[in-house]
Amino acid sequence: MKKYDAVFVGRFHYTKGIKEMMEIWEGVMKLRKRASLVIIGGGDSEEKCLKAWARKFPENVYMLGYVAANRFKIYKQSRIVLYPTPIEYSHFSMGPVEAMACGCPLVAFKLPVLRFVRAEGLAHALTIDEYIRNVLILLWNDPMREQLGQCAARWASKWDWKVRAPAILQQIRGAL
C-alpha cells in the first residue's frame, strides 16, 4: 500500500528546483485535494522557505529531514519521485535513482543530462503546467505508473557500482 503520492529527495538548494517543486505541488493539490508529498533531505539556501511552505499544508506535505537507510522504505511507500531541477541547471542526482530502483517513476523537466544517461522510466516536461499534468496522469493511471515504475527500476539497476565501474574503466582505458 502506497502512503505517499510523491517523494522528493535532495539538498534544499535552488538548483534542485525547490521553488518549482512548491509551485508544482500546489498545482497538483488544486486537482487532487489529498495529494501527499514527502520530502527527504535538508540544508542549504532554501530550507527556511521550504519549511515555511510545508507548514501551510500539514495534511499534504511531510518533511522528514535526513532519514538514512529508512529512505528506501519511504521510496517503496511512494507512487512517484519528483526531480524538478530547472533545465538551466541540468544535473542529476543519485537520490532519485535510488527511488527509481524502488519502483518509483520519475517526473522531471526535459534535462539534457537525462538524455545523455539514457534515462528510462520517467515522464518529461518542458513547463510547470506540463509537469503538473504528468504528475496527475501518473497518479490517476495506476497501470501506466506501475509500468513506468518497472521500467525505472530496470534502468536504475544499471547504476549499481558493479555494473557502472567496469564501463567507466573501459571508457578511461579507451581514452588513454
Secondary structure, DSSP 4 states (H G I P E B T S, - for coil): ---EEEEEEEE--GGGTHHHHHHHHHHHHHHSTT--EEEEEE-STTHHHHHHHHHT-TTTEEEEE--GGGHHHHHHTEEEEEE---TTT----HHHHHHHHTTPPEEEE--HHHHHTT--SEEEESSHHHHHHHHHHHHH-HHHHHHHHHHHHHHHHTTSHHHHHHHHHHHHHHH-
